[in-house]
Amino acid sequence: MSNFKSPKFKYVILLLSLILLLISCTTLYIYIRTNSYKKTHSISSNLTTSNSIKNTKAHAKSNFIAKTGVNKLEHKALPKTTKITISAVGDCTIGTDPKFNQSTSLPAVVKRNGNSKYYLFKNVRSIFRKDNITIANLETTFTTSNNRQIKKFTFKGNPAFAASIPTASIDGVNISNNHIHDFGVQGFKDTISTLKKFKIPYFGEGNVWETKYKNIRIAFLGYTGWSNSPSFLRKLTSDIRKYKSREDIVIVTFHWGIERTYTPNSTQRSIAHTAIDAGATLVIGHHPHVLQSVEQYKGKYICYSLGNFCFGGNSNPPDKDTMIFQTRLTFKDKKLITNKIRVIPCSISSVSGYNNYCPTPLSGYNKKRVLSKINRLNIHMKFKLGTKFK
């Protein structure tokens, strides 16, 4: 026991303690230095890698833009979609023949209804207001001239009747037909002056109606199509190509065919196909006073005859069936994508026993009857129409 208390023993213990402390400090120092190096190296390595990736992407993006001119990493604008609904109706004789029984004439019926400019189209106005463009065939003159031409029927209306056209939301009228010159040069001039007075666009007889809906430009052309002579077809092709080169679509109307026949003849079909081949988007026909078939040709539609509509040319025609023909065109960045159509079966009169000159949409049995009639006319065209767009 005395040895453990000796000064020599205490010296040895102190020396060993110092050695152990030195070893511990050395070990701790080495540990700290090692981990500090790893962390610093890791951060440096990550920064280098990150900068390398950024530089690589920037280089790739720069090369892509340089080669293509397109910044792929930026948001690409979606194509602009535009839909246009166009309605077309047939013969509108907003007047009468002076030889007719005036007590049952259109002017007399309008007078009995307070001379209202809303009367004639009151039952279809809501339909026309919902579309984007409505066109009709103006089968009369607006004149007070008595210089009637020598022919079986001559039609004229009080110029004040023209007010019924814009109030019905009818946007433009065709004037190329066999009655626009019924009262000679003066009658024609009066009609044009009246249309201008009421700010009603017109086309046909050498006039073209160029209009615009949103970003889509449209040209309306009108002709009489009595002959498919080579000279007429050349003129037609030239006109359509001319306006197609500066407008997005061209719509052409023809006054043609044979009265009271339900099937288009070879002349009508030849002219219609020529119009589509030249670039027309839609072909609309009238003159037969009855409905004719609708044809799909090269993805475009041809309505051969719309029949009568607001027709002051007969106080009680045996066939009062008619329709509103509608097309809905969809564009993306001004390119036509879809072309859908439908029909709205109508009668030229809101009563069945006579013509009260008030065209009216049909319902129930008569709606189905007229739709079936239209589709029977289309059998040889292998095409079926409906009341919904398709």
ABEGO torsion letter per residue (X at the ends): XAAAABAAAAAAAAAAAAAAAAAAAAAAAAAAAAAAAAAAAAAAAAAAAAAAAAAAAAAAAAAAAAAAGBBAABBBBBBBBBBBBBBBBBBBBBEBBAABBAAABAAAAAAAAGGBAAAAAAAAAAAAAABABBBBBBBBBBBABABBBBBABBBBBBAAAAAAAAAAGBABBBABBAAAAAAEAAAAAAAAAAAAAAGBBBBEGGBBBBBBBEABBBBBBBBBBABABAAAAAAAAAAAAAAAAABABBBBBBBBEBBGBABBBAAAAAAAAAAAAAGBABBBBBGAGBBBBBBBBGGBBBBABAEBBBBAABABBABABBBBBBBBBBBBGGBBABBBBBBBBBBABABAABBAGBBBBBBEAAAAAAAAAAAAAAAAAGBBBBABBX
